[in-house]
Amino acid sequence: MIAKIKAFGQEVVREMQKVSWPTREQLRESSIVVAVACLLMAGFAWIVDTLVTAILRFIF
């Protein structure tokens, strides 16, 4: 059991060395893109919600 855990740990270390980590600049740019996309989607959902609410209030 201990040998399996040790082998797993070694495999994890080997795989983590293969990972291509982003630079600080790439990470910052990606974070900005994600934040802007989230804000746009939230704005779209708010507009649709407001319109549907207004339509339903008009009907009922």
A tleap script that builds the chain and sets N, CA, C and O, in Angstrom:
source leaprc.protein.ff14SB
mol = sequence {
  NMET ILE ALA LYS ILE LYS ALA PHE GLY GLN
  GLU VAL VAL ARG GLU MET GLN LYS VAL SER
  TRP PRO THR ARG GLU GLN LEU ARG GLU SER
  SER ILE VAL VAL ALA VAL ALA CYS LEU LEU
  MET ALA GLY PHE ALA TRP ILE VAL ASP THR
  LEU VAL THR ALA ILE LEU ARG PHE ILE CPHE
}
set mol.1.N position { 0.822 -1.194 0.000 }
set mol.1.CA position { 0.000 0.000 0.000 }
set mol.1.C position { 0.868 1.260 0.000 }
set mol.1.O position { 0.612 2.196 -0.758 }
set mol.2.N position { 1.892 1.277 0.852 }
set mol.2.CA position { 2.798 2.424 0.930 }
set mol.2.C position { 3.546 2.594 -0.392 }
set mol.2.O position { 3.782 3.718 -0.836 }
set mol.3.N position { 3.914 1.485 -1.014 }
set mol.3.CA position { 4.641 1.542 -2.289 }
set mol.3.C position { 3.768 2.163 -3.371 }
set mol.3.O position { 4.263 2.925 -4.201 }
set mol.4.N position { 2.474 1.846 -3.371 }
set mol.4.CA position { 1.559 2.422 -4.360 }
set mol.4.C position { 1.411 3.927 -4.160 }
set mol.4.O position { 1.375 4.691 -5.124 }
set mol.5.N position { 1.327 4.342 -2.907 }
set mol.5.CA position { 1.210 5.773 -2.614 }
set mol.5.C position { 2.472 6.508 -3.037 }
set mol.5.O position { 2.397 7.597 -3.606 }
set mol.6.N position { 3.629 5.920 -2.763 }
set mol.6.CA position { 4.907 6.526 -3.147 }
set mol.6.C position { 5.020 6.619 -4.669 }
set mol.6.O position { 5.455 7.643 -5.196 }
set mol.7.N position { 4.630 5.555 -5.378 }
set mol.7.CA position { 4.669 5.563 -6.844 }
set mol.7.C position { 3.725 6.623 -7.400 }
set mol.7.O position { 4.062 7.318 -8.359 }
set mol.8.N position { 2.556 6.745 -6.804 }
set mol.8.CA position { 1.600 7.766 -7.241 }
set mol.8.C position { 2.200 9.162 -7.076 }
set mol.8.O position { 2.094 9.999 -7.972 }
set mol.9.N position { 2.824 9.405 -5.938 }
set mol.9.CA position { 3.459 10.701 -5.691 }
set mol.9.C position { 4.551 11.004 -6.707 }
set mol.9.O position { 4.670 12.138 -7.172 }
set mol.10.N position { 5.336 10.014 -7.050 }
set mol.10.CA position { 6.399 10.206 -8.037 }
set mol.10.C position { 5.814 10.499 -9.414 }
set mol.10.O position { 6.339 11.335 -10.148 }
set mol.11.N position { 4.734 9.817 -9.762 }
set mol.11.CA position { 4.082 10.065 -11.057 }
set mol.11.C position { 3.511 11.480 -11.109 }
set mol.11.O position { 3.583 12.148 -12.141 }
set mol.12.N position { 2.948 11.925 -10.002 }
set mol.12.CA position { 2.401 13.283 -9.954 }
set mol.12.C position { 3.517 14.298 -10.188 }
set mol.12.O position { 3.343 15.242 -10.958 }
set mol.13.N position { 4.646 14.115 -9.539 }
set mol.13.CA position { 5.771 15.036 -9.703 }
set mol.13.C position { 6.241 15.039 -11.154 }
set mol.13.O position { 6.503 16.106 -11.709 }
set mol.14.N position { 6.353 13.875 -11.776 }
set mol.14.CA position { 6.789 13.795 -13.186 }
set mol.14.C position { 5.809 14.516 -14.108 }
set mol.14.O position { 6.221 15.245 -15.010 }
set mol.15.N position { 4.522 14.313 -13.883 }
set mol.15.CA position { 3.522 14.959 -14.734 }
set mol.15.C position { 3.515 16.474 -14.530 }
set mol.15.O position { 3.352 17.222 -15.494 }
set mol.16.N position { 3.687 16.930 -13.305 }
set mol.16.CA position { 3.698 18.367 -13.034 }
set mol.16.C position { 4.897 19.043 -13.694 }
set mol.16.O position { 4.826 20.228 -14.021 }
set mol.17.N position { 5.985 18.324 -13.894 }
set mol.17.CA position { 7.148 18.892 -14.572 }
set mol.17.C position { 6.877 19.075 -16.062 }
set mol.17.O position { 7.543 19.881 -16.712 }
set mol.18.N position { 5.911 18.341 -16.614 }
set mol.18.CA position { 5.569 18.455 -18.039 }
set mol.18.C position { 4.613 19.610 -18.315 }
set mol.18.O position { 4.435 20.013 -19.464 }
set mol.19.N position { 4.004 20.137 -17.268 }
set mol.19.CA position { 2.990 21.178 -17.432 }
set mol.19.C position { 3.632 22.455 -17.965 }
set mol.19.O position { 4.708 22.856 -17.522 }
set mol.20.N position { 2.961 23.079 -18.913 }
set mol.20.CA position { 3.412 24.357 -19.450 }
set mol.20.C position { 2.695 25.465 -18.659 }
set mol.20.O position { 1.528 25.764 -18.914 }
set mol.21.N position { 3.400 26.059 -17.711 }
set mol.21.CA position { 2.794 27.071 -16.856 }
set mol.21.C position { 2.768 28.419 -17.568 }
set mol.21.O position { 3.740 28.780 -18.232 }
set mol.22.N position { 1.667 29.173 -17.441 }
set mol.22.CA position { 1.601 30.489 -18.090 }
set mol.22.C position { 2.483 31.496 -17.372 }
set mol.22.O position { 2.769 31.366 -16.182 }
set mol.23.N position { 2.906 32.503 -18.126 }
set mol.23.CA position { 3.666 33.590 -17.513 }
set mol.23.C position { 2.696 34.478 -16.728 }
set mol.23.O position { 1.478 34.357 -16.863 }
set mol.24.N position { 3.249 35.359 -15.917 }
set mol.24.CA position { 2.401 36.267 -15.132 }
set mol.24.C position { 1.548 37.137 -16.065 }
set mol.24.O position { 0.379 37.395 -15.778 }
set mol.25.N position { 2.131 37.583 -17.175 }
set mol.25.CA position { 1.401 38.423 -18.134 }
set mol.25.C position { 0.266 37.641 -18.788 }
set mol.25.O position { -0.840 38.165 -18.919 }
set mol.26.N position { 0.516 36.402 -19.199 }
set mol.26.CA position { -0.533 35.573 -19.805 }
set mol.26.C position { -1.668 35.330 -18.812 }
set mol.26.O position { -2.842 35.368 -19.180 }
set mol.27.N position { -1.316 35.084 -17.572 }
set mol.27.CA position { -2.313 34.842 -16.543 }
set mol.27.C position { -3.164 36.079 -16.303 }
set mol.27.O position { -4.381 35.978 -16.142 }
set mol.28.N position { -2.531 37.238 -16.279 }
set mol.28.CA position { -3.260 38.498 -16.085 }
set mol.28.C position { -4.218 38.747 -17.236 }
set mol.28.O position { -5.378 39.098 -17.018 }
set mol.29.N position { -3.735 38.567 -18.473 }
set mol.29.CA position { -4.581 38.788 -19.648 }
set mol.29.C position { -5.750 37.827 -19.673 }
set mol.29.O position { -6.875 38.228 -19.972 }
set mol.30.N position { -5.505 36.570 -19.366 }
set mol.30.CA position { -6.580 35.574 -19.351 }
set mol.30.C position { -7.611 35.900 -18.274 }
set mol.30.O position { -8.812 35.730 -18.485 }
set mol.31.N position { -7.140 36.364 -17.132 }
set mol.31.CA position { -8.056 36.721 -16.046 }
set mol.31.C position { -8.943 37.893 -16.446 }
set mol.31.O position { -10.129 37.922 -16.115 }
set mol.32.N position { -8.373 38.851 -17.150 }
set mol.32.CA position { -9.161 39.998 -17.619 }
set mol.32.C position { -10.216 39.538 -18.611 }
set mol.32.O position { -11.364 39.977 -18.544 }
set mol.33.N position { -9.840 38.661 -19.529 }
set mol.33.CA position { -10.796 38.151 -20.515 }
set mol.33.C position { -11.944 37.430 -19.812 }
set mol.33.O position { -13.106 37.626 -20.169 }
set mol.34.N position { -11.637 36.610 -18.830 }
set mol.34.CA position { -12.670 35.873 -18.104 }
set mol.34.C position { -13.577 36.840 -17.341 }
set mol.34.O position { -14.796 36.672 -17.345 }
set mol.35.N position { -13.002 37.839 -16.695 }
set mol.35.CA position { -13.798 38.805 -15.937 }
set mol.35.C position { -14.740 39.582 -16.856 }
set mol.35.O position { -15.910 39.773 -16.525 }
set mol.36.N position { -14.239 40.029 -18.001 }
set mol.36.CA position { -15.072 40.769 -18.949 }
set mol.36.C position { -16.179 39.872 -19.501 }
set mol.36.O position { -17.322 40.312 -19.626 }
set mol.37.N position { -15.858 38.633 -19.829 }
set mol.37.CA position { -16.867 37.703 -20.331 }
set mol.37.C position { -17.950 37.463 -19.282 }
set mol.37.O position { -19.133 37.411 -19.617 }
set mol.38.N position { -17.560 37.319 -18.030 }
set mol.38.CA position { -18.535 37.125 -16.949 }
set mol.38.C position { -19.441 38.346 -16.810 }
set mol.38.O position { -20.653 38.210 -16.643 }
set mol.39.N position { -18.851 39.538 -16.879 }
set mol.39.CA position { -19.655 40.761 -16.783 }
set mol.39.C position { -20.632 40.880 -17.952 }
set mol.39.O position { -21.783 41.272 -17.761 }
set mol.40.N position { -20.183 40.546 -19.151 }
set mol.40.CA position { -21.067 40.598 -20.318 }
set mol.40.C position { -22.219 39.605 -20.194 }
set mol.40.O position { -23.365 39.938 -20.495 }
set mol.41.N position { -21.918 38.398 -19.753 }
set mol.41.CA position { -22.971 37.390 -19.589 }
set mol.41.C position { -23.947 37.789 -18.483 }
set mol.41.O position { -25.154 37.585 -18.617 }
set mol.42.N position { -23.436 38.354 -17.398 }
set mol.42.CA position { -24.306 38.809 -16.314 }
set mol.42.C position { -25.205 39.947 -16.800 }
set mol.42.O position { -26.392 39.985 -16.475 }
set mol.43.N position { -24.640 40.868 -17.574 }
set mol.43.CA position { -25.437 41.957 -18.138 }
set mol.43.C position { -26.513 41.447 -19.077 }
set mol.43.O position { -27.649 41.922 -19.047 }
set mol.44.N position { -26.162 40.491 -19.902 }
set mol.44.CA position { -27.139 39.898 -20.823 }
set mol.44.C position { -28.257 39.210 -20.046 }
set mol.44.O position { -29.433 39.368 -20.375 }
set mol.45.N position { -27.893 38.447 -19.014 }
set mol.45.CA position { -28.905 37.757 -18.205 }
set mol.45.C position { -29.806 38.772 -17.505 }
set mol.45.O position { -31.012 38.553 -17.393 }
set mol.46.N position { -29.228 39.885 -17.031 }
set mol.46.CA position { -30.028 40.913 -16.372 }
set mol.46.C position { -31.023 41.546 -17.344 }
set mol.46.O position { -32.183 41.763 -16.995 }
set mol.47.N position { -30.568 41.842 -18.564 }
set mol.47.CA position { -31.449 42.443 -19.570 }
set mol.47.C position { -32.586 41.489 -19.927 }
set mol.47.O position { -33.746 41.899 -19.980 }
set mol.48.N position { -32.264 40.236 -20.168 }
set mol.48.CA position { -33.295 39.252 -20.510 }
set mol.48.C position { -34.276 39.096 -19.349 }
set mol.48.O position { -35.487 39.045 -19.565 }
set mol.49.N position { -33.767 39.021 -18.134 }
set mol.49.CA position { -34.636 38.892 -16.956 }
set mol.49.C position { -35.564 40.090 -16.834 }
set mol.49.O position { -36.752 39.933 -16.553 }
set mol.50.N position { -35.029 41.278 -17.042 }
set mol.50.CA position { -35.845 42.493 -16.958 }
set mol.50.C position { -36.929 42.494 -18.027 }
set mol.50.O position { -38.075 42.843 -17.746 }
set mol.51.N position { -36.583 42.112 -19.237 }
set mol.51.CA position { -37.571 42.072 -20.318 }
set mol.51.C position { -38.661 41.032 -20.059 }
set mol.51.O position { -39.845 41.318 -20.236 }
set mol.52.N position { -38.274 39.849 -19.649 }
set mol.52.CA position { -39.258 38.798 -19.376 }
set mol.52.C position { -40.172 39.208 -18.225 }
set mol.52.O position { -41.380 38.976 -18.275 }
set mol.53.N position { -39.600 39.814 -17.196 }
set mol.53.CA position { -40.411 40.285 -16.071 }
set mol.53.C position { -41.417 41.331 -16.528 }
set mol.53.O position { -42.584 41.285 -16.138 }
set mol.54.N position { -40.971 42.275 -17.352 }
set mol.54.CA position { -41.873 43.318 -17.852 }
set mol.54.C position { -42.977 42.724 -18.712 }
set mol.54.O position { -44.134 43.130 -18.604 }
set mol.55.N position { -42.635 41.775 -19.557 }
set mol.55.CA position { -43.640 41.135 -20.418 }
set mol.55.C position { -44.655 40.385 -19.579 }
set mol.55.O position { -45.855 40.490 -19.833 }
set mol.56.N position { -44.210 39.638 -18.593 }
set mol.56.CA position { -45.123 38.865 -17.745 }
set mol.56.C position { -46.020 39.783 -16.910 }
set mol.56.O position { -47.198 39.485 -16.712 }
set mol.57.N position { -45.472 40.888 -16.426 }
set mol.57.CA position { -46.303 41.846 -15.684 }
set mol.57.C position { -47.359 42.484 -16.584 }
set mol.57.O position { -48.471 42.771 -16.140 }
set mol.58.N position { -47.006 42.702 -17.844 }
set mol.58.CA position { -47.954 43.280 -18.799 }
set mol.58.C position { -49.079 42.279 -19.091 }
set mol.58.O position { -50.248 42.655 -19.175 }
set mol.59.N position { -48.713 41.011 -19.242 }
set mol.59.CA position { -49.718 39.986 -19.563 }
set mol.59.C position { -50.617 39.706 -18.366 }
set mol.59.O position { -51.836 39.624 -18.517 }
set mol.60.N position { -50.039 39.559 -17.190 }
set mol.60.CA position { -50.824 39.198 -16.006 }
set mol.60.C position { -51.044 40.425 -15.194 }
set mol.60.O position { -51.684 40.364 -14.144 }
savepdb mol mol.pdb
quit
